[in-house]
Amino acid sequence: MRLDRLKTFALALPQTTVVKQWGEHLVFKVAGKMFLVTSEDPSVLDGLTIKCTPEEFDELTEIDGIAQAPYCAKRHWVRVADLAVFSEQDLQFRIRHSYDLVVAKLTKKLRTELGL
């Protein structure tokens, strides 16, 4: 999946914003909380970071090309270095799941205010 398609997909999720952070990274957020991190360079998509559950973490990190995400909460974030491990549909599912995990942690009041 190319960065432009990934950005289009992620930005289509309700209330999503993207900011440049930590040097050359694009951080996709919902209500100010990150759910996806990738490189800024549009010509190269060399991996991404997404949220997962601790149970999924064990399963995902057994796959070559997926590891604990650096600088993120242990067992809750993975770095997918090799995007070929997922089909485009599976990658979109994982991004949406990461988004949903973040939205679920928002307060009920905030979710209601944002229409989530």
Helices and strands as residue ranges (DSSP letters): H 3-11, E 16-21, E 25-30, E 33-39, E 48-51, H 54-61, E 66-68, E 77-80, G 83-85, H 88-105, H 108-114
